[in-house]
């Protein structure tokens, strides 16, 4: 049976549109003018710390909270004033919310019965949903007889059984251990490949989940949208300091802008990636922030007394961005060594691989990075940014 067939409430290929949605509780704004589009068939992760507004955004789509202003659209239809059961969505929450007194097949059938699906179709739809989630052999068991990962699969099967055009996932893996979480991420990726027309809104505070599963990530903080883009875009070229530090680890260095593609740190000149739009970058001489990921820093053979980066002598050296510093800590992490290095008034983190002879605390080291790995954050984007 075609999983996309027989979908009634929400049209096939439905997307989600937040049209400047604001939600407030008791005079406190918990979601501030969210303007965001989830394309049909797209997996959009809402990523942010606790209290950032991401769960509130999902609940606004589900119909569990009423916006103070703005509109919520699903499949081009304004659903702002519709109750949850008329929105044609599937939803999975972190507590699973399975009925303990019902068997697995009865739990999965619950939503179908609530929608008054013809009895002759329910059994086939339940079997289909359980097979998609790998739980067909557990149909007669009760939730108490399942592991946490199996219960989560049942919750997903129940959401998929109604064949929603939109699937909402609210921290669905937070209660699982690391091994089960990794396995469920793979299962969710597989399910999305099998249901390419289903739009998924995935709420998480875990950057690994977002980077692994999402087509795009919307980063929220303090009730506002801070950034939005593909995982590669947000990791390689973050638009704000918050994005740089929340999506992956980042070294943020206070520098002074020079000509396009260069900055100065103390008396050292560094080559960096300039913003695509020169008008958004800082003017020459202005203070700016340079983002360098820890894995981009490498130990170089340059001596502490060697040529300064940007000098004529260093210009002939490949990867001549050189930072001199002193090791303050060495952490072995199995496949890498994390070095903490005090350099130019900053504490830098460098993930340099599993070194046979790592430096010791107090040693002088020289670190280098490639120009394309140094991202100069655009000026004027420290807060929320308008992203369609």
N, C-alpha and C positions, 0 to 999 in steps of 0.2 A: 504493500500500500504506500502511496506517495505521501510522505510526512507533510508536504505543503498543501495537500488537498483538504477539503472539508473544513477550512478555517472560516469562521463566520463573523466573529466580533471585530477582529482587527484584520485589515486587508493584507494580503501577501506582499512582502517587501515593504512593510511599514517602517518609517523612521520616527524619530522623536525630535521635537523642537521645543526648546525653552525660550520663550519670548519675553526677556527681561523679567524673569520670575523672582519675586521677593517674598520671603516668608519671615514672619515675626511672631515671637511669643512674648506676651506681656510687655510690649514695647521694645524688646531686644531683637534686633535683626539677626537671623541665623542663616539666611541666604539672601545675598544682596544683588538684585538685578542680574540674575544669571541669564546670559544670552549664548546659547549653545545649540548646535544641531548634531544629532546622531543620524548618520545616513542609513538608508535601508540596507539591512544585512551587515551592518558594521558592529564590531565589538568596541565599545567606548568604555574605558575605565575611568572612574572618578577616584582620583588619588589625593590623599591629604591626611593631615593629622586629625586626632579626635577633636571634634568641635569645629571642623572646617566648613561644614555645610553639605558634605557629600551625601550622607544618608538622608538628610532633609530633601535634597534634590530628587533622590530616588523615590522617596515617599510622596513627593508632589506628583510624580508620574503615576504612581500606584493609586493615588486618590486618597491617601491616608492623611494628608495635610492640605489645607486650602491656602493658596497663595494670597498674600495681602494685595499684591498687584502682579500684573503680567499674565500670560496665558501659556498653557501646556497643550501641545499638539501631538497627536499620534496618527501617523499615516495621513497627514494633512487634515485631520478632523480635530476640532477644538474639543478637548475632553475635560477642560478645567472644572466644569460644573457637573460632570458625570460621576456617579458612585463607582467604587472600584470594580464591582462585578459587571459593569457595562463597558469596561475599557478593553477587554479582550487581551489581558496580559497574564503572563505566568511569573511567579515570584518565588524565590528561594532565600530564606533568611538563615543566619548563622546558627540559630538554635534548632533548625530542621523543622520544628513544629509538626511532627508526625503525631497522629492519634494513637496513643499506646494500646487502646482496646481494639484497634482494627488491624487486620493482617496487612501485609505489604500490598497485595492486589487491591484490597479495599481502600487503603490510603490513596493509591494512585487513581482509583475510580471516583474519589470523592468530588473532585472538581467537575468531572463529567456529569455526575448525577445532579450537582447543584445547577448546572446549565441545562438540565433536562435533555441530555443527549439520549436519543433513542436507545433502548436497552440492548437491541441487537448489535449496536456499534460499540458499546462500552467494553465488552470483553476483548475485542480485537484491538481497540485503542490502548487498553491497559497492557496487553501482551507486547504491542509494538513499542511502547514507552519503556517497558522493562528490558526488552531486548536491546534497545538503543543504549541503555545505561549499564548493561551487563548484569542485570539483576533478575533475569527471567527464572533462574533456578531458586529464587527466594520468595516467590509469590505467596506462599502459604505461611511464611514466618511472621512473627510479631516484631515490632521495633526493638523490644528488649533482647531479642535473640540475634541482633545484628551489631556489627562494629560501628564505630563512628563514621568511617568512610562509606560503609554500606548504607547507613541511614541517610547520609548526604546524597547518595545516588538515588535513593527512593524519593527524596524530596525533589530532586531534579526531574525524575521520571514523572512525578505528579504534576509538576509545572509544565512539562512538555506534552502531557497527555491531551491537554485541551487545544494543542496546536496553536500557541499564541504567535502573533506577529512580533511581539516584544517580550523579551525575557529579562527580568530584573533579578540581579544577584547581589544580595547585601552581605558582604563579608562571609561568603559561603564556606570558606576553608579555614577560618580563624580558629575553630575548635579542634582541628586535626593536627597531629604531630607532623614533623618535617617530611617524613617518608610518605605518609598518606597524602599530604598536601601536594607533593611533587607528582604523585600518581593521578590525583584528581585534576591537576592542571592539564596533564596530558589528555585525560578523558574529556575535559571541557573543550580543548582544542579540537579533538576528534569530532565531538558533537557539532561544533560550529561548522566544520567541513561538511558534515552530513546535512546540516540545516542552514545553508548559506543565505536563505532569505530572512532568517530570524535576526532582528536587531537585538543586541545584548547590551544592557547598561550594567556595568560591573563595579560595585563599590568596594574599595579596599584601602587599607593604609600600608599595604605591603608592596614595595616597589618591584620586587621580583615577580609577583603575580601580575602586576600591571604590564611590566616589560615583556613578559612571556606570552600573555594572552591577547592583549589589546591591539587593535588596528591603530587606534589613537588614544591618547591619554589626556584627560582634562585635570589639571592640577588646581586644587582649591586650598585656600588658607584664609582664616578670619572671615569666612562667609562669602569670599569673593573668588572669582575665577582669576588665577594667576597666569596660567599658560595653557596652551593646547597644541598638540602636534603628535606626530608619530613617535613611537619609542626612540627611534634613531635620532630624530630631530631634537627631542628634549634632552637626550643624553649628550649628543655631540655639540649642539648649539642651543643651550638653554637661553631663554629670553629674560629671566630675572635671577637674582641671587637666590631667592627661595627655591626656584626650580632646580638650580644647580646643586644645592645642598640636599634637597629632598629626593630628587631622582638620581640616585647614585651618590657616591662621596665626591667631594670637590675641595680643592685648595683654592681659596679666594685671596688674591693678593691685591693690596692697594697700590696702584701704580699711577703714573702720569702719562696721559696720551701724547704720542708724538705724531709723526706723519702717519697716514693710513697704513695699518699693518705693523706698527711698531709702538712700543711703550717703553718708559724708563722706570726702573726700580732702583732707588738710590742712584748710583752713578752707572748702573748697568742698563744697556739697551737690549730689549728683547723683541724678536719678531713673533707676531701673533696673527690670528685670523681676524680680519676686520669684519664688521657687520656688513651684510649684503647691501643694505641701504645706508650709504655714508651719512645721510642726513640724521639718522638715529644714533650715530656714534658720537662720542665726546669730541669736542674741539681740541685741537693741539694745545697742550699745556694744561688741560683740565684734568682733575682727578677722575679715576676710573677704577673698575674692578676687573681683574684678570682671573679667569677660571681655568684651572689645570687639573685634570683628573689624576688621582694617585697612581693609576697604572701607566700613565703617560710619562712619568718621571723615571729616569734611568740613571744609574751611577755611571759616570764617565771617567776616563783616565786623566782628565785635566787635573792638574795639581792645584792646591789652594793658592799657590802663588802664580798660577798660569794667567793667560790673557783674559781680560774681562770680556764678557759677551758683547758684541757690537764693535769691538775694536778691530783695526785692520788685521791684527794677528789672528784673532778668533774668527774672522770672516772666512778664513781658509779652512777652518775646521768644520767637518760635517756636523750638523745639529749643534750649532754654536751657541744656542741658548744655554748658558751655564750659570747655575746658582751655587754659590759656595756656602756651606753651613757646617754645623756641628751636630752629631748624632746625640739625641737625648733619650731614645728608647729603641729597642729592637724587639719585635714580636714575630715569632715563628707561627705561621698559620697553615702549615702543611705544604701547600703548593706555592706559597709565597712567603716572603719576609716583608712585614710592614715596618718601615723605618720612620721614626719621627725625627725631623731635622730642623733645628733652629737656624733660619737663614733670612737675612735681610729684614729682621724684625717680625718674621712670620714663623709659625710652627707648621712645617710642611709634612704631609703624609705621602710616602712613596711606597708603592707595592712593586717590588723589584724581582720577584721570582725567588725560588728556593736556592739561596746562595750557599756554596760550599764553605766559604769563609766570609760570613757576614761581618760588617764593621761592628765595632764595639762602642758602647756609650762613651762619649767624649772624643771619638775620632772625628777628624775633619774629612768631609766628603764634598764632591762636586756632583751636582745633579744636572741633567740636561733633558730637554723636551723639544719635540718638533714644532715648528711654527703652526702647523694645522691643528695641533693639540692644545694650543693656547687660545682661548676664546675670550674676546673682549666684550663684556656685556654691554648692550646698548644703553644709552643714557635715558633717564626718565621713565624707566620701567620697573621701579622698585616695588610698586604695588600691583593691583589687578590690571589686566590688559583686556581690551575688547577683542574677543575671538569669536568668529562666526561658527 
